[in-house]
């Protein structure tokens, strides 16, 4: 009877440890962006707003790259709980931009990803040569974006590994306690 109680206690403890491991892996993920992924903006703007599922910390940042691979830095970044607001000194010129973001989640993990959007312009538009003229952002209706494909599987993998570990330990305990039953 003492062996069955020990086996039950081991399995019960491992179960609760695995639940804790899986819940700790809930990293910050992007839930809304303005402008959103693959958005086409008719009117230029000078702001990009990103919303996350958890609180983000100071030190979180973003920058843009143009379709000619030029880097565009925001004039300021404000962080308010789960939101990051990047403001640029001028409106974006017509073209395609990639938003490269990196946030420090409340759990201490750094998560980074990117997405693209386009600012419409006339065919005759010429992009200014100075960096300052190229800085800007666009604001559109909030468009929901998908979570980074590298974020969710991590939690799932840890969960599966934990379940296999529990099953393996339970099997070993059953074999061990079963042999000593003679």
VEXNUFI-421002 format. One record per residue: z, y, x of N, C-alpha, C, O in turn. Coordinates in steps of 0.02 Angstrom, whole numbers, padded with zeros to 5 digits, always signed. Layout:
BEGIN
ZYXZYXZYXZYX;...
***
This chain:
BEGIN
+00000-00060+00041+00000+00000+00000+00000+00063+00043-00032+00113+00027;+00036+00060+00099+00040+00116+00144-00029+00131+00174-00047+00189+00184;-00069+00078+00188-00136+00088+00216-00182+00121+00165-00222+00164+00184;-00178+00102+00103-00220+00133+00051-00202+00207+00043-00246+00249+00035;-00137+00222+00046-00115+00291+00041-00141+00332+00100-00163+00388+00091;-00139+00303+00161-00164+00337+00221-00239+00349+00215-00263+00403+00232;-00276+00300+00192-00348+00307+00183-00364+00362+00133-00408+00404+00144;-00328+00362+00077-00338+00413+00026-00324+00482+00054-00361+00529+00042;-00270+00489+00092-00251+00553+00121-00304+00577+00170-00320+00637+00172;-00332+00533+00211-00384+00552+00259-00446+00576+00223-00474+00629+00239;-00469+00539+00173-00529+00558+00136-00518+00623+00098-00562+00666+00098;-00462+00631+00067-00445+00692+00030-00445+00753+00076-00471+00805+00058;-00415+00746+00135-00412+00801+00183-00481+00820+00208-00498+00879+00212;-00522+00771+00225-00589+00784+00249-00632+00817+00195-00674+00860+00211;-00622+00799+00133-00659+00829+00078-00645+00904+00075-00692+00944+00069;-00582+00924+00078-00565+00994+00074-00585+01033+00136-00601+01092+00132;-00585+01001+00194-00609+01034+00255-00684+01048+00249-00706+01102+00267;-00722+01000+00222-00794+01010+00216-00811+01064+00166-00859+01101+00176;-00773+01071+00113-00785+01124+00064-00775+01192+00098-00814+01238+00087;-00723+01198+00140-00710+01260+00175-00767+01277+00223-00787+01335+00226;-00792+01229+00259-00847+01240+00307-00908+01265+00270-00941+01312+00294;-00926+01236+00214-00985+01256+00177-00977+01326+00149-01025+01365+00150;-00917+01344+00124-00908+01411+00095-00908+01466+00147-00926+01522+00131;-00888+01451+00208-00887+01501+00261-00958+01520+00281-00968+01575+00307;-01006+01477+00271-01074+01489+00293-01114+01535+00246-01175+01540+00255;-01083+01567+00198-01118+01611+00152-01129+01679+00186-01088+01724+00180;-01185+01686+00222-01202+01747+00258-01231+01799+00211-01250+01784+00154;-01233+01860+00236-01265+01914+00198-01339+01900+00191-01371+01876+00239;-01366+01914+00133-01438+01906+00123-01464+01964+00081-01429+01990+00039;-01526+01982+00094-01558+02037+00059-01572+02016-00013-01602+01964-00026;-01550+02058-00061-01564+02041-00131-01612+02091-00163-01648+02073-00209;-01613+02154-00140-01659+02204-00166-01681+02251-00110-01643+02265-00064;-01742+02273-00115-01767+02321-00067-01811+02372-00102-01847+02356-00149;-01807+02435-00079-01849+02487-00106-01877+02528-00049-01839+02564-00017;-01941+02524-00035-01992+02485-00068-01984+02410-00053-01956+02390-00002;-02009+02370-00099-02001+02299-00093-02055+02266-00051-02103+02298-00029;-02046+02201-00041-02094+02162-00002-02163+02164-00035-02169+02154-00095;-02214+02178+00004-02284+02182-00017-02298+02237-00068-02350+02237-00101;-02253+02286-00073-02263+02342-00119-02320+02385-00094-02331+02392-00034;-02357+02415-00141-02409+02464-00125-02388+02529-00159-02385+02533-00220;-02373+02579-00118-02347+02642-00144-02402+02694-00151-02442+02705-00106;-02403+02726-00210-02451+02779-00221-02427+02845-00190-02468+02885-00168;-02361+02855-00190-02332+02918-00165-02288+02903-00105-02246+02858-00107;-02295+02942-00052-02253+02931+00006-02180+02951-00008-02166+02990-00053;-02136+02925+00032-02065+02941+00027-02036+02941+00097-02070+02925+00145;-01974+02960+00102-01942+02961+00168-01878+02920+00169-01834+02931+00210;-01872+02871+00123-01812+02830+00119-01830+02756+00110-01879+02738+00078;-01788+02714+00139-01791+02642+00127-01720+02621+00110-01672+02636+00146;-01712+02586+00054-01647+02564+00031-01646+02487+00027-01689+02457-00005;-01597+02457+00060-01589+02384+00059-01521+02368+00030-01470+02398+00048;-01519+02319-00016-01456+02297-00047-01445+02224-00029-01491+02184-00030;-01382+02207-00013-01364+02140+00009-01313+02109-00038-01281+02145-00077;-01305+02043-00033-01259+02008-00078-01186+02013-00056-01141+01997-00095;-01173+02035+00005-01105+02045+00030-01100+02112+00064-01150+02145+00077;-01039+02132+00078-01028+02195+00114-01058+02190+00183-01053+02139+00217;-01090+02245+00204-01117+02249+00272-01077+02301+00311-01049+02348+00282;-01075+02293+00376-01033+02335+00419-01074+02387+00456-01135+02383+00461;-01038+02438+00483-01069+02487+00526-01101+02451+00585-01076+02400+00608;-01156+02478+00609-01194+02445+00661-01256+02411+00633-01300+02391+00671;-01258+02403+00568-01318+02376+00536-01373+02429+00542-01360+02489+00539;-01435+02406+00550-01489+02454+00563-01556+02428+00538-01563+02371+00517;-01605+02471+00542-01675+02452+00529-01720+02499+00566-01701+02555+00584;-01781+02477+00576-01835+02520+00602-01900+02494+00574-01903+02438+00549;-01951+02535+00577-02017+02516+00551-02064+02506+00610-02055+02536+00663;-02114+02464+00599-02170+02460+00645-02233+02472+00603-02239+02448+00547;-02279+02509+00632-02341+02525+00596-02392+02469+00607-02380+02422+00645;-02448+02475+00573-02501+02425+00581-02533+02429+00650-02572+02386+00669;-02516+02482+00688-02539+02488+00758-02483+02472+00806-02486+02489+00865;-02430+02439+00782-02373+02415+00821-02330+02471+00851-02294+02460+00900;-02333+02530+00822-02289+02585+00844-02223+02581+00807-02221+02568+00747;-02169+02593+00844-02101+02590+00816-02082+02658+00785-02093+02710+00816;-02054+02657+00725-02033+02717+00691-01959+02710+00675-01938+02666+00638;-01919+02754+00705-01846+02753+00696-01826+02801+00639-01856+02854+00633;-01776+02783+00599-01752+02830+00548-01712+02887+00578-01683+02879+00632;-01711+02944+00544-01671+03001+00567-01597+02987+00555-01555+03009+00594;-01582+02950+00501-01512+02932+00488-01508+02867+00448-01554+02848+00413;-01451+02834+00457-01437+02772+00419-01368+02779+00389-01320+02794+00424;-01364+02767+00323-01300+02768+00288-01285+02698+00263-01329+02665+00236;-01223+02677+00272-01202+02612+00248-01146+02622+00198-01095+02654+00213;-01156+02595+00139-01106+02602+00086-01096+02534+00053-01134+02514+00010;-01044+02499+00074-01026+02434+00047-01082+02383+00058-01087+02354+00112;-01123+02370+00007-01176+02320+00012-01246+02351+00021-01296+02316+00017;-01249+02417+00032-01313+02451+00034-01324+02486+00101-01278+02514+00130;-01386+02483+00125-01407+02519+00185-01463+02566+00163-01513+02546+00134;-01454+02631+00179-01504+02682+00162-01528+02714+00226-01489+02746+00261;-01591+02706+00241-01622+02736+00300-01664+02795+00277-01706+02788+00233;-01652+02854+00307-01689+02914+00290-01729+02935+00351-01704+02938+00407;-01793+02950+00340-01838+02972+00393-01849+03047+00388-01842+03076+00334;-01865+03078+00444-01871+03151+00446-01932+03176+00405-01932+03233+00382;-01983+03134+00398-02042+03153+00359-02066+03093+00319-02047+03036+00332;-02108+03108+00269-02138+03054+00230-02184+03012+00274-02211+03036+00324;-02191+02949+00256-02235+02905+00293-02308+02923+00280-02327+02942+00225;-02347+02917+00332-02420+02926+00326-02449+02863+00294-02416+02810+00295;-02508+02866+00266-02539+02806+00238-02546+02751+00291-02561+02765+00349;-02535+02690+00269-02541+02634+00314-02493+02578+00294-02458+02583+00244;-02493+02525+00333-02450+02467+00321-02391+02470+00369-02400+02483+00428;-02332+02459+00342-02270+02462+00381-02232+02397+00374-02232+02365+00322;-02200+02377+00429-02155+02320+00428-02084+02346+00436-02069+02382+00484;-02040+02328+00389-01970+02347+00392-01934+02291+00430-01932+02234+00408;-01905+02308+00487-01867+02261+00528-01794+02278+00520-01771+02329+00545;-01756+02236+00485-01685+02252+00474-01640+02201+00508-01657+02143+00518;-01581+02226+00527-01529+02185+00558-01462+02209+00532-01444+02267+00542;-01425+02165+00499-01360+02185+00472-01304+02142+00500-01313+02083+00516;-01247+02174+00506-01186+02140+00526-01147+02128+00462-01122+02175+00431;-01141+02065+00441-01106+02048+00380-01031+02053+00388-01006+02054+00445;-00995+02054+00334-00922+02057+00335-00893+01995+00369-00837+01996+00393;-00932+01940+00370-00909+01878+00403-00920+01880+00478-00903+01832+00513;-00948+01935+00504-00958+01942+00576-01025+01917+00601-01040+01924+00660;-01065+01887+00558-01130+01860+00579-01184+01914+00574-01184+01954+00528;-01229+01913+00622-01286+01959+00622-01345+01922+00591-01364+01868+00612;-01374+01953+00540-01432+01925+00505-01489+01974+00513-01480+02035+00505;-01548+01949+00529-01606+01993+00536-01667+01962+00503-01674+01901+00499;-01711+02005+00480-01772+01983+00448-01819+02043+00443-01802+02097+00466;-01877+02033+00413-01924+02088+00404-01969+02074+00345-01974+02018+00321;-02001+02126+00322-02051+02121+00269-02097+02182+00275-02081+02230+00310;-02154+02180+00240-02203+02234+00245-02217+02266+00178-02207+02236+00125;-02240+02328+00181-02264+02364+00122-02318+02412+00145-02327+02424+00205;-02354+02441+00097-02411+02485+00113-02403+02551+00076-02382+02553+00018;-02420+02605+00111-02425+02671+00081-02499+02686+00074-02536+02686+00123;-02520+02699+00011-02590+02714-00002-02608+02782+00024-02565+02826+00030;-02671+02791+00040-02696+02856+00062-02771+02857+00055-02803+02805+00046;-02799+02916+00059-02871+02921+00053-02903+02894+00117-02873+02894+00170;-02965+02872+00110-03002+02843+00167-03008+02895+00224-03009+02876+00283;-03011+02960+00207-03020+03012+00256-02955+03031+00290-02956+03070+00338;-02899+03006+00268-02835+03024+00297-02833+03005+00371-02857+02952+00391;-02804+03050+00410-02795+03036+00481-02721+03035+00494-02685+03081+00474;-02698+02984+00528-02627+02980+00544-02612+03029+00600-02650+03033+00649;-02558+03066+00594-02539+03113+00646-02523+03076+00711-02504+03018+00709;-02532+03111+00767-02522+03079+00832-02449+03078+00853-02429+03031+00889;-02408+03126+00833-02339+03128+00857-02296+03075+00822-02309+03057+00765;-02246+03052+00859-02200+03002+00831-02164+03029+00771-02153+02994+00721;-02144+03093+00775-02107+03123+00721-02148+03125+00657-02122+03116+00603;-02213+03137+00664-02256+03139+00605-02265+03070+00575-02278+03064+00515;-02258+03018+00617-02268+02950+00592-02206+02922+00559-02209+02870+00526;-02148+02955+00569-02087+02929+00540-02085+02944+00466-02102+02999+00444;-02064+02894+00427-02054+02903+00356-02042+02837+00322-02041+02785+00355;-02032+02840+00256-02022+02779+00218-02049+02790+00149-02072+02845+00134;-02047+02740+00107-02074+02746+00040-02025+02718-00010-01990+02669+00003;-02022+02751-00067-01976+02728-00118-02017+02708-00179-02059+02746-00202;-02004+02649-00204-02037+02625-00264-01985+02593-00308-01926+02592-00291;-02007+02569-00364-01962+02533-00407-01931+02476-00368-01966+02444-00329;-01867+02462-00379-01836+02408-00342-01872+02343-00356-01882+02324-00414;-01891+02310-00304-01925+02246-00310-01882+02194-00276-01864+02201-00218;-01866+02142-00312-01823+02090-00284-01862+02052-00230-01920+02034-00240;-01828+02040-00174-01859+02002-00120-01822+01937-00111-01763+01931-00129;-01857+01888-00083-01827+01823-00072-01782+01824-00012-01792+01863+00035;-01731+01781-00014-01686+01774+00042-01724+01744+00100-01770+01704+00092;-01704+01764+00159-01736+01737+00220-01733+01661+00219-01682+01631+00203;-01789+01631+00236-01792+01558+00235-01747+01527+00288-01731+01468+00284;-01726+01566+00337-01682+01539+00389-01609+01544+00371-01567+01518+00407;-01592+01576+00315-01522+01585+00298-01495+01529+00253-01443+01500+00269;-01529+01514+00199-01504+01465+00152-01500+01394+00179-01450+01360+00167;-01550+01369+00216-01547+01300+00239-01487+01286+00285-01464+01230+00288;-01462+01337+00320-01405+01326+00364-01345+01300+00325-01313+01253+00346;-01331+01330+00269-01275+01309+00227-01287+01239+00200-01242+01197+00201;-01347+01225+00178-01364+01159+00152-01357+01106+00207-01330+01052+00194;-01380+01121+00266-01375+01073+00321-01303+01058+00338-01285+01000+00348;-01261+01110+00342-01190+01099+00356-01157+01057+00302-01114+01015+00316;-01176+01069+00240-01149+01030+00185-01167+00957+00190-01125+00913+00180;-01231+00943+00204-01254+00874+00210-01221+00840+00269-01199+00782+00264;-01216+00875+00326-01183+00845+00384-01110+00830+00368-01084+00777+00388;-01077+00875+00333-01006+00864+00315-00999+00802+00270-00953+00762+00280;-01044+00795+00222-01040+00737+00177-01052+00672+00215-01017+00623+00202;-01100+00672+00261-01112+00612+00301-01052+00597+00346-01034+00539+00356;-01021+00649+00373-00962+00638+00416-00905+00608+00375-00871+00562+00398;-00895+00633+00315-00841+00605+00272-00856+00533+00254-00812+00490+00257;-00919+00519+00236-00938+00451+00218-00930+00404+00278-00906+00348+00270;-00949+00427+00337-00941+00387+00398-00868+00372+00414-00850+00316+00430;-00826+00423+00409-00755+00414+00423-00723+00368+00370-00681+00326+00386;-00743+00378+00307-00717+00335+00254-00737+00262+00266-00697+00217+00256;-00800+00251+00287-00823+00183+00302-00784+00153+00360-00763+00095+00357;-00775+00192+00413-00736+00168+00470-00664+00152+00451-00636+00101+00472;-00634+00195+00411-00566+00183+00388-00562+00120+00345-00515+00081+00351;-00611+00110+00302-00612+00051+00259-00618-00012+00301-00582-00061+00290;-00663-00011+00351-00672-00069+00396-00607-00080+00436-00584-00137+00442;-00579-00027+00463-00519-00033+00504-00460-00060+00464-00427-00108+00485;-00447-00030+00406-00391-00052+00365-00405-00120+00333-00358-00157+00320;-00467-00136+00320-00485-00200+00291-00475-00256+00340-00454-00311+00320;-00488-00246+00405-00479-00298+00456-00405-00311+00469-00385-00368+00482;-00366-00260+00466-00294-00268+00481-00256-00298+00422-00195-00305+00425;-00290-00315+00369-00258-00341+00309-00240-00415+00314-00204-00439+00271;-00262-00450+00364-00251-00522+00373-00182-00539+00359-00162-00597+00364;
***
